Amino acid sequence: EAEGEGEGEPPPPPAVATPPALTPPPPALPPTPQAEDHSLDVEPFEPILSDEEIADDSDPQFQDMDYDFSEYPDDPLKTFNPYTCELPALLHLSDPANELLPNVAASRISEVLRSAPTERTTGAHKEAWVHSVEQLVTLLPCQLTDECVDQMISWVEVGLDFSEALSQPQPGYKLRHIKAGVRLAEAICRCGERVTERLVAAVDVHQRLLDLFHQEYMALSIKLMILRSLDAALRYRSAVERFLRAQGYRKLVEMVRGRQLARVQFAITSLLRKLNVYEVLNKLNRSVG
């Protein structure tokens, strides 16, 4: 019986874990002198004024002042009388189109051509000639006289001569000689069709540029300058026809087939496209006409 009574009793409740006691936070430390100095550096807020302290617009010091016009010598409110006003005579300006304006660039070009050495026998004369050509390029394009054109064409012939460039005493002037000649040819071709025709007929600038391009150890920058000058020499129809008659298209194709750098290849291809478009448009003009 005791065992039966023991089996019928309920089990004891499970034990509950008690939470740990919380430790109180440490007491706040008093502010340090540095923190007090920092709080004093902050600018305090401006106090808000009450309505009584704000000035009213009716205050006499804020009202408009009365001006006494009698203090001024002239009456600012007087009316305009056209009969008492003396008008000056009209100034007549002449039309600038009826006058000849001085061509400053042309006079400067003539001065450079006159001051350049006529003979290139010594190294100093050759270097001075390079300086003159470099100055001349900056003044073009411009309207030129026949005398100036003839002298500049002779300079182009010297500038595109590879042997003349090698005769320069200083290594730097050898490159400057070639660059000056190529730039001068390009600048002259931009002076008009008449000047370009005279240059092509007198110097055969197309062939001279191609010969200079094929010189050994020619730098990439100079090759690109030569192709740009050749493009300027092919701006007009007469120059293009002369270049095509001299088998210029075939020469450019052979240059493309050779081993060229990417930038040179692109420049030559652009020239071929230009000539191809010209031939197509020329055939279209003949067929339509």
C-alpha positions as CSV (number, residue, x, y, z in Angstrom):
1,E,0.0,0.0,0.0
2,A,2.8,2.4,0.8
3,E,4.3,1.7,-2.6
4,G,1.0,2.4,-4.3
5,E,0.6,5.7,-2.5
6,G,4.1,6.6,-3.5
7,E,3.4,6.0,-7.1
8,G,0.4,8.2,-7.1
9,E,2.2,11.3,-5.8
10,P,3.0,14.1,-8.4
11,P,6.7,14.7,-9.3
12,P,8.4,17.7,-7.8
13,P,8.6,20.9,-9.9
14,P,11.8,21.5,-11.8
15,A,14.4,23.8,-10.5
16,V,14.4,27.4,-12.0
17,A,17.8,29.0,-12.6
18,T,18.1,32.3,-10.9
19,P,19.5,35.2,-13.0
20,P,22.9,36.6,-12.0
21,A,22.8,39.7,-10.0
22,L,23.3,42.9,-12.0
23,T,26.3,45.0,-11.1
24,P,25.5,48.7,-10.7
25,P,27.1,51.0,-13.4
26,P,30.3,52.8,-12.3
27,P,29.7,56.4,-11.1
28,A,30.0,59.2,-13.6
29,L,33.3,60.9,-13.6
30,P,33.4,64.6,-13.1
31,P,34.1,66.6,-16.3
32,T,37.8,67.3,-17.0
33,P,39.1,70.8,-17.4
34,Q,39.7,70.2,-21.1
35,A,36.0,69.2,-21.7
36,E,34.9,72.4,-19.8
37,D,37.2,74.5,-22.0
38,H,35.8,72.9,-25.1
39,S,32.2,73.5,-24.0
40,L,33.0,77.2,-23.4
41,D,34.4,77.6,-26.9
42,V,31.0,76.9,-28.5
43,E,29.2,80.1,-29.4
44,P,26.0,80.5,-27.4
45,F,22.7,80.8,-29.2
46,E,21.3,84.3,-29.7
47,P,18.3,84.9,-27.5
48,I,14.9,85.2,-29.2
49,L,13.5,88.8,-28.9
50,S,10.0,89.4,-27.9
51,D,7.5,91.2,-30.0
52,E,7.9,94.3,-27.9
53,E,11.6,94.6,-28.6
54,I,11.2,94.2,-32.4
55,A,11.2,97.7,-34.0
56,D,8.0,98.7,-35.7
57,D,7.9,99.9,-39.3
58,S,6.2,103.1,-38.1
59,D,9.3,104.1,-36.3
60,P,10.5,107.5,-37.7
61,Q,14.0,106.3,-38.1
62,F,12.8,103.7,-40.6
63,Q,10.6,106.0,-42.6
64,D,11.6,107.5,-46.0
65,M,13.5,110.7,-45.8
66,D,12.2,113.8,-47.5
67,Y,14.6,115.2,-50.1
68,D,15.0,118.8,-50.7
69,F,15.4,119.3,-54.5
70,S,16.3,122.9,-54.0
71,E,19.8,121.8,-53.0
72,Y,20.5,120.5,-56.5
73,P,21.5,123.1,-59.2
74,D,19.3,121.4,-61.9
75,D,15.8,120.4,-61.5
76,P,15.6,116.6,-62.0
77,L,11.9,116.8,-62.9
78,K,12.2,119.4,-65.6
79,T,10.7,118.6,-69.0
80,F,12.7,118.2,-72.2
81,N,12.3,121.0,-74.7
82,P,13.6,120.0,-78.2
83,Y,13.7,123.7,-79.4
84,T,16.2,124.7,-76.8
85,C,18.5,121.7,-77.1
86,E,21.4,122.0,-79.4
87,L,22.1,118.7,-81.3
88,P,25.6,118.0,-82.6
89,A,26.1,117.3,-86.3
90,L,25.9,113.7,-87.4
91,L,29.2,111.8,-87.7
92,H,29.6,110.2,-91.1
93,L,31.6,107.0,-91.3
94,S,32.8,105.7,-94.6
95,D,32.3,102.1,-95.6
96,P,35.4,100.0,-94.9
97,A,34.6,98.0,-98.0
98,N,35.5,101.0,-100.2
99,E,39.0,101.2,-98.8
100,L,42.0,99.1,-99.2
101,L,43.2,97.7,-95.9
102,P,46.9,96.9,-95.4
103,N,47.7,93.2,-95.6
104,V,49.8,92.8,-92.5
105,A,50.6,89.1,-93.1
106,A,51.7,89.7,-96.7
107,S,54.0,92.5,-95.6
108,R,55.4,90.3,-92.9
109,I,56.0,87.5,-95.4
110,S,57.9,89.8,-97.7
111,E,60.0,91.0,-94.8
112,V,60.9,87.4,-93.9
113,L,61.8,86.5,-97.5
114,R,64.0,89.6,-97.8
115,S,65.8,88.9,-94.5
116,A,66.5,85.2,-95.3
117,P,70.0,84.4,-96.5
118,T,70.3,84.0,-100.3
119,E,73.2,81.6,-100.1
120,R,73.4,78.5,-97.9
121,T,77.1,77.9,-98.0
122,T,77.9,78.0,-94.3
123,G,76.3,76.2,-91.4
124,A,75.1,79.5,-89.9
125,H,73.3,80.4,-93.2
126,K,71.6,77.0,-93.3
127,E,70.4,77.3,-89.8
128,A,69.1,80.9,-90.4
129,W,67.3,79.6,-93.5
130,V,65.5,76.9,-91.3
131,H,64.5,79.7,-88.9
132,S,63.1,81.8,-91.8
133,V,61.0,78.8,-93.1
134,E,59.6,78.1,-89.7
135,Q,58.5,81.8,-89.4
136,L,57.0,81.7,-92.8
137,V,54.8,78.7,-92.1
138,T,53.1,80.5,-89.2
139,L,52.1,83.4,-91.5
140,L,50.4,81.2,-94.1
141,P,47.8,80.9,-95.7
142,C,47.7,84.4,-97.1
143,Q,47.2,86.3,-100.3
144,L,50.6,86.3,-102.0
145,T,52.3,88.1,-104.8
146,D,53.8,86.3,-107.8
147,E,57.3,87.2,-106.6
148,C,56.7,85.7,-103.1
149,V,55.2,82.5,-104.6
150,D,58.2,82.0,-106.8
151,Q,60.6,82.4,-104.0
152,M,58.6,80.1,-101.7
153,I,58.4,77.4,-104.4
154,S,62.2,77.4,-104.6
155,W,62.3,77.1,-100.8
156,V,60.0,74.0,-101.0
157,E,62.4,72.4,-103.5
158,V,65.3,72.9,-101.0
159,G,63.2,71.8,-98.0
160,L,62.2,68.5,-99.6
161,D,65.7,67.7,-100.7
162,F,67.0,65.0,-98.4
163,S,70.6,65.6,-99.3
164,E,70.2,69.3,-98.3
165,A,68.9,68.2,-94.9
166,L,71.8,65.9,-94.4
167,S,74.2,68.8,-95.1
168,Q,73.0,70.6,-91.9
169,P,75.9,70.7,-89.4
170,Q,73.8,70.1,-86.3
171,P,71.8,66.8,-85.9
172,G,68.7,68.7,-84.6
173,Y,68.7,70.9,-87.7
174,K,68.6,67.9,-90.0
175,L,65.1,67.0,-88.7
176,R,64.0,70.7,-88.5
177,H,65.1,71.1,-92.1
178,I,62.8,68.2,-93.3
179,K,59.9,69.3,-91.1
180,A,60.1,72.9,-92.2
181,G,60.1,71.8,-95.9
182,V,57.1,69.5,-95.4
183,R,55.1,72.1,-93.5
184,L,55.9,74.8,-96.0
185,A,54.6,72.6,-98.8
186,E,51.4,72.0,-96.9
187,A,51.0,75.7,-96.1
188,I,51.5,76.8,-99.7
189,C,48.9,74.2,-100.9
190,R,46.3,75.9,-98.6
191,C,46.8,79.3,-100.3
192,G,44.5,78.5,-103.2
193,E,44.2,76.5,-106.4
194,R,46.4,78.8,-108.5
195,V,49.3,78.6,-106.1
196,T,49.0,74.8,-105.7
197,E,49.0,74.3,-109.5
198,R,52.2,76.4,-109.8
199,L,53.8,74.4,-107.0
200,V,52.9,71.0,-108.5
201,A,54.0,72.0,-111.9
202,A,57.3,73.6,-110.8
203,V,58.5,71.2,-108.1
204,D,56.4,68.0,-108.7
205,V,55.6,68.1,-105.0
206,H,53.7,64.8,-105.1
207,Q,56.7,62.7,-106.2
208,R,59.1,64.6,-103.9
209,L,56.9,63.9,-100.9
210,L,56.8,60.2,-101.8
211,D,60.5,60.0,-102.3
212,L,61.1,61.6,-98.9
213,F,58.6,59.1,-97.3
214,H,60.6,56.1,-98.6
215,Q,63.9,57.4,-97.1
216,E,65.6,55.0,-94.8
217,Y,65.1,55.4,-91.0
218,M,62.3,58.0,-91.4
219,A,60.5,58.7,-88.2
220,L,56.8,57.9,-87.8
221,S,56.0,61.6,-87.0
222,I,57.7,62.8,-90.1
223,K,55.9,60.1,-92.2
224,L,52.5,61.3,-90.9
225,M,53.5,64.9,-91.7
226,I,54.4,63.9,-95.3
227,L,51.1,62.2,-95.8
228,R,49.2,65.2,-94.4
229,S,51.1,67.4,-96.8
230,L,50.3,65.1,-99.7
231,D,46.6,65.3,-98.7
232,A,46.8,69.1,-98.9
233,A,48.5,68.8,-102.3
234,L,45.5,66.8,-103.5
235,R,42.8,69.3,-102.6
236,Y,42.1,70.5,-106.1
237,R,41.0,68.8,-109.3
238,S,44.0,69.7,-111.4
239,A,46.4,68.4,-108.8
240,V,44.4,65.1,-108.4
241,E,44.4,64.6,-112.2
242,R,48.1,65.1,-112.4
243,F,48.7,62.7,-109.5
244,L,46.5,60.0,-111.1
245,R,48.3,60.4,-114.5
246,A,51.6,59.8,-112.7
247,Q,50.4,56.4,-111.4
248,G,50.0,57.9,-107.9
249,Y,47.1,55.6,-107.0
250,R,49.2,52.5,-107.8
251,K,52.1,53.8,-105.7
252,L,49.8,54.3,-102.7
253,V,48.4,50.7,-103.1
254,E,52.0,49.4,-103.1
255,M,52.7,51.4,-99.9
256,V,49.7,49.9,-98.2
257,R,50.8,46.3,-99.2
258,G,54.1,46.9,-97.5
259,R,54.9,46.7,-93.9
260,Q,53.6,49.9,-92.4
261,L,52.6,50.9,-88.9
262,A,48.9,51.2,-88.0
263,R,48.7,55.0,-88.1
264,V,50.6,55.2,-91.4
265,Q,48.4,52.4,-92.8
266,F,45.3,54.3,-91.8
267,A,46.5,57.6,-93.4
268,I,47.4,55.9,-96.7
269,T,44.0,54.1,-96.7
270,S,42.3,57.5,-96.2
271,L,44.1,58.9,-99.2
272,L,43.1,55.9,-101.3
273,R,39.4,56.4,-100.3
274,K,39.7,60.1,-101.2
275,L,41.0,59.2,-104.7
276,N,38.4,56.5,-105.1
277,V,35.5,58.8,-104.3
278,Y,36.9,61.3,-106.7
279,E,37.0,58.8,-109.6
280,V,33.5,57.5,-108.8
281,L,32.0,61.1,-108.7
282,N,33.9,61.9,-111.9
283,K,32.5,58.9,-113.7
284,L,29.0,59.8,-112.4
285,N,29.4,63.3,-113.7
286,R,30.4,62.1,-117.1
287,S,27.5,59.6,-117.3
288,V,24.9,62.1,-116.2
289,G,26.3,64.9,-118.3
